[in-house]
Amino acid sequence: MTLGFHSLFRRAAANPAALIRICLDGMPRKVRQVLGKEDLSEIDFLDLPAIPSVCKHRLVYVDVATRLHQEQIKREVRNRGDGHKPFKTPMPACDLKEALEAKLYVGSSVNKLGSYNRIREHEAIANGHFKAGMNMHYKETSKPDVLCNFRLIGAWQNPYADKSYDGQDPTRWIAPMVEGLMMAYLGLYTEKN
Protein backbone atom coordinates (compact mmCIF):
# COMPACT_ATOMS: atom_id res chain seq x y z
CA MET A 1 0.00 0.00 0.00
CA THR A 2 1.35 3.42 -0.88
CA LEU A 3 1.79 6.12 1.72
CA GLY A 4 -0.99 8.14 0.06
CA PHE A 5 -3.53 5.31 0.31
CA HIS A 6 -2.42 4.53 3.87
CA SER A 7 -3.03 8.16 4.84
CA LEU A 8 -6.40 8.14 3.08
CA PHE A 9 -7.55 5.01 4.91
CA ARG A 10 -6.39 6.40 8.26
CA ARG A 11 -8.51 9.51 7.71
CA ALA A 12 -11.42 7.39 6.45
CA ALA A 13 -11.36 5.31 9.63
CA ALA A 14 -12.93 8.28 11.42
CA ASN A 15 -15.80 8.38 8.89
CA PRO A 16 -15.91 5.18 6.79
CA ALA A 17 -19.39 6.01 5.48
CA ALA A 18 -17.98 9.04 3.65
CA LEU A 19 -15.39 6.89 1.85
CA ILE A 20 -18.01 4.31 0.90
CA ARG A 21 -20.30 7.07 -0.38
CA ILE A 22 -17.55 8.50 -2.61
CA CYS A 23 -16.99 5.06 -4.15
CA LEU A 24 -20.67 4.22 -4.59
CA ASP A 25 -21.59 7.63 -6.02
CA GLY A 26 -19.72 6.72 -9.22
CA MET A 27 -21.43 3.35 -9.61
CA PRO A 28 -24.71 3.20 -11.53
CA ARG A 29 -27.60 1.41 -9.82
CA LYS A 30 -27.37 -1.46 -12.35
CA VAL A 31 -23.74 -2.07 -11.34
CA ARG A 32 -24.68 -2.27 -7.67
CA GLN A 33 -27.47 -4.72 -8.50
CA VAL A 34 -25.19 -7.02 -10.50
CA LEU A 35 -22.37 -6.89 -7.93
CA GLY A 36 -24.87 -7.70 -5.19
CA LYS A 37 -26.07 -10.93 -6.79
CA GLU A 38 -25.72 -13.91 -4.49
CA ASP A 39 -24.48 -16.31 -7.18
CA LEU A 40 -22.47 -13.82 -9.26
CA SER A 41 -20.77 -15.36 -12.31
CA GLU A 42 -18.44 -13.97 -14.96
CA ILE A 43 -21.25 -13.93 -17.55
CA ASP A 44 -23.37 -11.72 -15.24
CA PHE A 45 -20.90 -8.89 -15.90
CA LEU A 46 -22.20 -8.66 -19.47
CA ASP A 47 -25.32 -7.09 -17.89
CA LEU A 48 -23.28 -4.08 -16.77
CA PRO A 49 -23.52 -0.88 -18.85
CA ALA A 50 -21.33 -0.71 -21.95
CA ILE A 51 -18.68 1.99 -22.01
CA PRO A 52 -19.44 4.84 -24.45
CA SER A 53 -17.10 5.03 -27.45
CA VAL A 54 -15.86 8.43 -26.27
CA CYS A 55 -15.78 8.68 -22.50
CA LYS A 56 -13.87 11.53 -20.90
CA HIS A 57 -14.60 10.47 -17.32
CA ARG A 58 -12.32 8.47 -15.06
CA LEU A 59 -13.35 4.85 -15.08
CA VAL A 60 -13.17 1.56 -13.36
CA TYR A 61 -14.10 -1.09 -15.89
CA VAL A 62 -14.17 -4.82 -16.36
CA ASP A 63 -13.28 -6.68 -19.53
CA VAL A 64 -15.43 -9.79 -19.81
CA ALA A 65 -13.11 -11.71 -22.13
CA THR A 66 -15.41 -14.24 -23.80
CA ARG A 67 -14.21 -17.29 -25.69
CA LEU A 68 -16.47 -18.29 -28.58
CA HIS A 69 -16.40 -20.77 -31.42
CA GLN A 70 -14.26 -19.43 -34.26
CA GLU A 71 -17.29 -19.28 -36.61
CA GLN A 72 -19.05 -16.91 -34.16
CA ILE A 73 -16.39 -14.23 -34.67
CA LYS A 74 -15.88 -11.94 -37.63
CA ARG A 75 -13.33 -9.24 -38.41
CA GLU A 76 -14.88 -5.83 -38.88
CA VAL A 77 -12.83 -2.92 -40.23
CA ARG A 78 -13.08 0.25 -38.14
CA ASN A 79 -11.38 3.62 -38.24
CA ARG A 80 -10.52 4.86 -34.77
CA GLY A 81 -8.40 7.77 -35.90
CA ASP A 82 -5.34 5.63 -36.65
CA GLY A 83 -6.42 4.16 -39.97
CA HIS A 84 -8.77 1.37 -40.99
CA LYS A 85 -7.98 -1.78 -39.01
CA PRO A 86 -9.78 -5.08 -38.39
CA PHE A 87 -11.34 -5.78 -34.98
CA LYS A 88 -12.78 -9.04 -33.70
CA THR A 89 -16.55 -8.74 -33.25
CA PRO A 90 -19.30 -11.29 -32.62
CA MET A 91 -21.47 -12.47 -35.49
CA PRO A 92 -24.95 -10.85 -35.37
CA ALA A 93 -26.77 -13.97 -34.12
CA CYS A 94 -24.16 -14.71 -31.45
CA ASP A 95 -25.33 -14.61 -27.83
CA LEU A 96 -22.34 -13.69 -25.67
CA LYS A 97 -24.07 -15.19 -22.65
CA GLU A 98 -23.57 -18.59 -24.25
CA ALA A 99 -19.79 -18.18 -24.40
CA LEU A 100 -17.63 -21.26 -23.97
CA GLU A 101 -15.70 -19.45 -21.26
CA ALA A 102 -15.46 -15.98 -19.73
CA LYS A 103 -12.65 -14.40 -17.74
CA LEU A 104 -12.66 -11.09 -15.90
CA TYR A 105 -10.00 -8.40 -15.91
CA VAL A 106 -10.58 -5.24 -13.88
CA GLY A 107 -8.84 -1.98 -14.75
CA SER A 108 -9.02 1.75 -14.25
CA SER A 109 -8.08 4.86 -16.17
CA VAL A 110 -7.33 8.36 -14.97
CA ASN A 111 -6.06 9.57 -18.35
CA LYS A 112 -6.37 13.36 -18.62
CA LEU A 113 -7.67 13.02 -22.18
CA GLY A 114 -10.38 10.55 -21.19
CA SER A 115 -10.69 6.89 -20.35
CA TYR A 116 -11.69 5.89 -23.86
CA ASN A 117 -8.00 6.10 -24.80
CA ARG A 118 -7.17 3.26 -22.40
CA ILE A 119 -10.04 1.10 -23.66
CA ARG A 120 -8.92 1.66 -27.26
CA GLU A 121 -5.38 0.67 -26.30
CA HIS A 122 -6.65 -2.61 -24.82
CA GLU A 123 -8.71 -3.30 -27.95
CA ALA A 124 -5.81 -2.53 -30.28
CA ILE A 125 -3.51 -4.93 -28.44
CA ALA A 126 -6.21 -7.63 -28.33
CA ASN A 127 -6.63 -7.31 -32.11
CA GLY A 128 -2.91 -7.44 -32.88
CA HIS A 129 -2.52 -3.82 -33.99
CA PHE A 130 0.53 -3.37 -31.80
CA LYS A 131 2.45 -5.35 -29.25
CA ALA A 132 2.65 -4.77 -25.54
CA GLY A 133 3.95 -6.64 -22.56
CA MET A 134 2.11 -9.93 -22.52
CA ASN A 135 0.37 -9.83 -19.17
CA MET A 136 -2.41 -12.30 -18.38
CA HIS A 137 -5.09 -10.00 -19.83
CA TYR A 138 -3.36 -9.57 -23.18
CA LYS A 139 -2.38 -13.24 -23.43
CA GLU A 140 -6.07 -14.11 -23.16
CA THR A 141 -7.63 -11.37 -25.29
CA SER A 142 -5.14 -11.71 -28.15
CA LYS A 143 -6.34 -15.28 -28.82
CA PRO A 144 -8.30 -15.49 -32.10
CA ASP A 145 -11.41 -16.94 -30.41
CA VAL A 146 -11.62 -14.41 -27.53
CA LEU A 147 -13.52 -11.11 -27.65
CA CYS A 148 -13.12 -8.09 -25.39
CA ASN A 149 -16.35 -6.86 -23.80
CA PHE A 150 -15.68 -3.77 -21.72
CA ARG A 151 -18.27 -2.87 -19.13
CA LEU A 152 -18.56 0.02 -16.70
CA ILE A 153 -18.12 -0.47 -12.98
CA GLY A 154 -17.83 3.18 -12.03
CA ALA A 155 -17.25 6.65 -13.49
CA TRP A 156 -16.01 9.76 -11.74
CA GLN A 157 -15.51 13.30 -12.98
CA ASN A 158 -12.28 14.09 -14.80
CA PRO A 159 -11.46 17.73 -14.05
CA TYR A 160 -9.13 17.82 -17.07
CA ALA A 161 -12.00 17.08 -19.49
CA ASP A 162 -12.42 20.85 -19.37
CA LYS A 163 -9.17 21.78 -21.11
CA SER A 164 -9.01 25.11 -19.31
CA TYR A 165 -8.67 23.42 -15.90
CA ASP A 166 -5.20 23.76 -14.41
CA GLY A 167 -5.91 23.31 -10.71
CA GLN A 168 -5.09 20.54 -8.29
CA ASP A 169 -6.44 17.05 -8.74
CA PRO A 170 -7.78 15.95 -5.34
CA THR A 171 -9.92 13.05 -6.61
CA ARG A 172 -7.40 11.18 -8.77
CA TRP A 173 -7.18 8.42 -6.14
CA ILE A 174 -10.80 7.25 -6.44
CA ALA A 175 -10.58 5.13 -9.61
CA PRO A 176 -7.37 3.23 -8.68
CA MET A 177 -8.69 2.61 -5.17
CA VAL A 178 -12.03 1.26 -6.44
CA GLU A 179 -10.12 -0.88 -8.97
CA GLY A 180 -8.15 -2.47 -6.12
CA LEU A 181 -11.28 -2.99 -4.04
CA MET A 182 -13.03 -4.65 -7.00
CA MET A 183 -10.09 -6.96 -7.63
CA ALA A 184 -10.16 -8.03 -3.99
CA TYR A 185 -13.98 -8.39 -3.96
CA LEU A 186 -13.93 -10.59 -7.07
CA GLY A 187 -10.93 -12.63 -5.95
CA LEU A 188 -8.84 -11.61 -8.96
CA TYR A 189 -5.72 -10.64 -7.04
CA THR A 190 -3.75 -13.80 -6.36
CA GLU A 191 -0.11 -14.85 -6.08
CA LYS A 192 -0.36 -16.36 -9.56
CA ASN A 193 -1.15 -13.04 -11.21
N, C-alpha and C positions, 0 to 999 in steps of 0.2 A: 504494500500500500504506500502510495506517495505521501509526502508530508502534507501536501495540500488536502488530499482526501482525509487523512487522519485528523487534521484540524477541523475540517468540515463536519465529520462525524462526531467529534468532541462537542462542537457547538450544537449539533442536532440532538445530542443526548438530552439537552435541557428541554427541547420541544420537538420530539420525533414526529408529531403530527404535521408540523410545518414542512418537514423534509418529504414526508409521504405525499402531502398535498402537491408540492412542486412537481414530483415525479408523475403523479396521477393526472394532473392538469393537462399534460401533453398527450395523454392516451385517450383516444376515442372510446366511447361507450362499448362499441363492438369489440374492441381489443380486450377490454376488461372482461367482457362476457366470455370470450374464447379462452382467455388465460385462466378464468375461474372454473372451467369445466372440470368435473371430477375425473373423467377418464380421457384426459387430453392426449391426442396423438399428433404425430407430425402432419398428417393430412389435414387436421383441423385448422392448421395455420393458413391454409389456402382460403379460409373464410375471412381472414383479416383484410382490411382495405388495401387495394393496390396503391402503389406509389405513383403520383402524377409524373408525367414525362419530364416536366420542368418543375422542380421543387426547390425553392430557395431557403426553406426552413432547415433547421438542424434536425437530424433524424436518428432514431434507433429503428432498425429494420431487421427483418429475418428473410433469408433466402431459403425457400422451400425447394431444395434441389430434387427434382422428380425424375426418376428413371422410367423411361417408357420403352415400348417396342420400337425398333428402328423405323418401321413403316408408319408410326404415329408422329414422326418428326419431319418437318420440311425446312428448307433453307429459304429464308425470305430476305431479299435485298432491301436494306434501309440506308438512308443518308442521315447521319447524326452530326453533320458538320465536318466530318473528316473523310468524306467520300462515300461512295456506295459500296457497302460491304454486306456479306451474308450473315444472318443471325438464325440460330436454331429457334423454331417456333412449333407449337403443336399443330397438328392437322385440325381442320375445323370441327370434325366430329369427335375429337379426342376429349375424354373426360379426365382431367388431371387427378381427380379424386380416386381414379382407378389405377393409379401409378403402380408399377411393380415394386417400387421402393421410394421412400422420401427421407431426406436428411436435412437437418436444420443447421444453419449457420447464422449467428447473430452478429450484427455490426452496427457501427454508428458513424456519423459524419458531422463534422463541425466546419466544413469547408466554407470559407468566406463567400465564395461565389455561389454556393448552394449545394445541397446534398445530391442533386441529380448527377453531378459530375462523378461522385464516388460510385453510384449505381452504374453509370455508363462504363466506368473503368472495369468494374466486375464483369459486366456483360461482354465487353470487348475481349477480356482475357478468356472468359468461358467459351467464346466463339473463335478463338485462335487468331485474333487480330494483332495481338502483340503478347510477348512473353513477360512473365513476372515470376517472382519466387514461387515455387510450387508448394504452397501450404496445403493443408487438408482440403480447404474449400475449393481452391483452384484445381487440385488433382481430381476432385469429384466432378465439378461443373464443366471441365474441359473434355470429359468423355462424350463421344458422339451421341449417346442415347440418354443424356441427362440435360434437362432444361432448368434454367434459373427462373424462379418465381418470387420476385421481391415483394414483400408485404410490409406494411407500416405497423410498427409497435408504438411509436410515439413521435411527436413533432413539437419542437419548441422554436420560439422566435429567433431568427438570425439578425442581430442588429446591423450587420454589414450588408444585408440585402438592400438597404437604403445606402447607395454608394456615397452619400454625403456624410455618413456617420464616421466619426474618427475618435469616439470616446473609448472608455474602458469597456471591458467585456466581462461583466461579473457573473454571467450565466453559462459560460462555456463548459463548465464542469458537468452540467446536467446530463447531456447525451452520453458521454463516456461512463458516467456513474450508472445510469439506467442500463446501459449495455452490459456492464459487469453484473449487475443485479439479475438481469434476464438470463445471462449465461449460467449463473449459480442456480436460479430458480428452475431452469430447464435441465440442469445436470450436464451441461455441455463443456464445462471446464474440468478437465481430468488430467492426470499425469501424462496420459498418452498424447494429448494434443496441447 
